[in-house]
Amino acid sequence: MTKKGGNHDDDYFRKTTRKIKSISKKIKLEKEKIDKRFGHEIIRRLDLDYTNLNQEEMARIVDQITSSLHADDLTKNNSSSTHQEGSKSYD
């Protein structure tokens, strides 16, 4: 009886492992699709010329975008904290 139960457990383990690997592969493929779509959207919206895009140029553009986004986040955080401080009521 132990052998039969052991085989069932092994089969279950193998099936579960295959499912996990399959799901992991699907997740990886979806991430790659998102990366591609996101990259294409950035290239399209910035009207970039593919012939001028090399690693260095891409890194420069990414630095500019991230700096801009961080600056926007700081501005939003500062304005929301100023707004919140100004709207406090003391009874």
N, C-alpha and C positions, 0 to 999 in steps of 0.2 A: 504494500500500500504506500509506503514511503516513496518508492521510486515513481509510482504513478503521479502522486502529488507533486513530487519534485519536477517531473517533466512538464506538468501543467504550469507550475510556477516559472519554469524556464521559458516556456512558450509565451506566457503572459509578459515576462520581462523582455523577451525579444521583440514582441509586437509593440510594446510600449516604447522601447528604444527606437524602433523604426518610426513610430509616429512622431516622437520627439525630434528625430533627425529630419523628418519630412517637414515638420512645422518650422524648425530652425532654418531649413533651406528656403521655405516660402518667405519667412521674415527677411532673410538676407536678400532675396530677389526683390521684394517690395521696397526695401531700403535703397537698393541700387536704382530702381525705377524712380523713386522720389528724388534721389541725388541727380539723376539725369534730367528729370523734368525741371527741377529747381535750377540747375545750371543753365538749361536751355532758356528758361524764363528770364533769368538774369541777363544772359547774352542778348536776348531779344529786346528786353526793355531798355537796356543800356545801349542798344544799337551798336554792339561791338563787332569788329571785323575779325573773323576767324584767322585770317592770315597774320594778324599782329598778336594773336594770343599765344604766348609761350608761358612757361612756368613762372618766370619772373613777373610778367605783366599780370598774370592771374593772381599771384600773391599780393601785388600792389593794389589791385582792385579789391580783393578780399579785405586787406588792411583798411582801405578807405571805407568800405561798407561797414565793417565792424566798429571802426572809430565813430562813424556817423551814428550807428545804432546805439553805441554806448553813450554818446553825447545826448541823444534823444532821451534815453532812459534817465540820465542824470537830470535833464531839464524837466522831464515829467515828474520825477521823484521830488525835486526841489519845489516845483510849482504845486504839487499836491500836498506836500507837507506845509508849505506856506499857507495854502488855502485852508487846510485843516486847522492850523494854528490860529488863523484869523477868524475862523468860524466857531471857535470854542466859546461857550457861554459859561459865565461864572455866576451862579445864583447864590 
